[in-house]
Amino acid sequence: MEQVTSDEARLLRRYGPGHRQVAVCFHHAGGGMSSYRGWADRLRAHVDVVLVQLKGREDRTAEPLTDDLGELAVRIARGICEMPYDEILLVGHSMGATVAWAVADAMWAVYRRRARVVLSAQAPPPYTDRAGRQPPHHDRPAEEPGACGDTLTSAADAFHARLLAADLAWMAREFPALVPRPLPVDLHCLAADRDPLLAPGDMAGWASLTTRRFSRRTVPGGHMYLLTNPEPVLDLVGELAVHGTTDRVIGVVQ
């Protein structure tokens, strides 16, 4: 796998042989770009892959995540639009889904570039009460590590607990400012059938935020299914890369 450097080398990590299409992946709260480990190799026949690495995690641990969401989205949008791609696909899970949507908004508003968007395990804005409609810390189910997007394996993992807490605080501060407005983008949503943080109909709410094609599907697993069973999302991204539509696979939900 070849890593290609860019002007935003710490924020946007670019991998691939040089396709004209790219999949840009946004990680969940409490995690980092390693949650998409192996995706570049899995998708290299169809698309290049850009992994977004926000501050405060992995090799950016010393940089606290304090960015304004709007400014961050414009910065990511600019970095993506400066790359040599004709087709752009944004993929986000949980917290990353909201960040991906903010970037899609910035790409259209600032650069008049459309992206196709895949969102997983996150309700749509507005987020008026809690960060991403996630439960507060004391409501997180202790028996399900990762329920709020964390990568905790035990209560003793203090580092990841601090990272998750910092991400949730950032979401609580920044997500309510996100203005929900329809975008002219193809939008594809996935939700897990045993997700304790997402009501069954929540993902359908994204349909009102696109003026183009919308689809949604339910996949097996809990909130963090992407870490243990990424196949549904990988298959969807591959189908979009090859055919540009998922109508034949999962149907369009009007």
Sequence and secondary structure as in RCSB ss.txt:
>XXXX:A:sequence
MEQVTSDEARLLRRYGPGHRQVAVCFHHAGGGMSSYRGWADRLRAHVDVVLVQLKGREDRTAEPLTDDLGELAVR
IARGICEMPYDEILLVGHSMGATVAWAVADAMWAVYRRRARVVLSAQAPPPYTDRAGRQPPHHDRPAEEPGACGD
TLTSAADAFHARLLAADLAWMAREFPALVPRPLPVDLHCLAADRDPLLAPGDMAGWASLTTRRFSRRTVPGGHMY
LLTNPEPVLDLVGELAVHGTTDRVIGVVQ
>XXXX:A:secstr
  EE  TTTTTEEEESS  SEEEEEE  TT  GGGGTTHHHHHTTT EEEEE  TTSGGGTTS     HHHHHHH
HHHHHHTSS SEEEEEEETHHHHHHHHHHHHHHHHH    EEEEES   S   SSGGG   GGGS TTSTTTTS 
  SSTT HHHHHHHHHHHHHHHHHGGG     BSS EEEEEETT TTS TTGGGGGGGGBSS EEEEEESS TTH
HHH  HHHHHHHHHHHHHS  HHHH    
